[in-house]
């Protein structure tokens, strides 16, 4: 399966992504927003950002993580913490994906 595009993530909006850790524990990141960056799109790329929230008990650093989702499967993405608010950490993953030529 190819990496999901903006439309597939929009369909997953409001759902949870599991982040498994090496010690056998895991945490859930909730997909809060698919931020359309269409003003950056080109003929060859689609640009968007995913905004997740996660528990403060499991702060994630700025690095790449394996994420698991019920319909999107296993994904590997670079996640950046951007703020802490209301007892949750907010994270962002930014994408510039090559469009398939038809």
N, C-alpha and C positions, 0 to 999 in steps of 0.2 A: 504494500500500500504506500502511495506517495504521501508526503507530508500534507496535512490538511490545509486548505486555503481559508480565506476570510469567511466564506459562506458556511463552511463546515463548523468553524468556531462559533459563528453567530447562532447556528442551530444548537450548540452546546451551552449557550449563555445561561447562567443560573445553575449550572451543574458543578459537581466536584471532581477534582483531579487528585489522585492519590500520589504522594511523593514517598516512595519507600527509601529507607535509610539502611546503611550497611549493617547496623546492629539488629536488624529485624523489626524495628519500629517504623512507623510511618506517620504522616500528617496529611490533612486534606487542604487543598487550595480551592477556593470557590471562584469560579469565573464570573466576575462582576460586570465586565465591560469588554466589548470588542471595539476598539477605537479606530475608526476609519481614517486612514492617512491618505485618502484618494488624491489629495492635492500633490502628493509626491509620486503618484503612479506614473508610469511611462507605458509605452506600447508593450514593453517586455516585462514589466514588473507590477505586482500588486503589493501595496504597503499598508500595514495595519499593526496595531499593538493590542496585546491582551493584558487586561488588568485583573489581577487576582487578589483575594484577601485570604489570610491564614492566621492561625492562632499564635498569640505571643509566646506560648509555651514551646513553640518550635520555630525560633527565628532562623530564617534562611539567609545565607550570605549571597553575595553577587557571584554566581557561578552557574554552570550547566547542571541540570537535573534530569533524571528520568521521571516522567510523569505517566500515570496510567489513567485512562478514561474508559468508561463503559462502552461508548460507541466509537470513539476515535482511536482506541487501542493504546499502544505504548509509544510515547513520544520522548524526544530528547530536546530540551530547549534551555537557552540562556535566560536566567531570571534575575532581575535586579530589584532589591528592596528600595521603595521610593518614599515611604512614610509609615508612621505608626499612628493609628487613630482609633478611638473607641474600643480599645482593647484588642485590636487586630493589626497585623502588619499588612501593608499594601505592597504588591509586587507588580512589575511590568516586564513583559517580554515583547520585543519589537521585531517585526519581520518585513523583509523585502524579498518576496518570492517571485521566481521567474515564472511568467505565464506560459502555459502550453500553447503552442502554435497550432491553429486548426486549418 
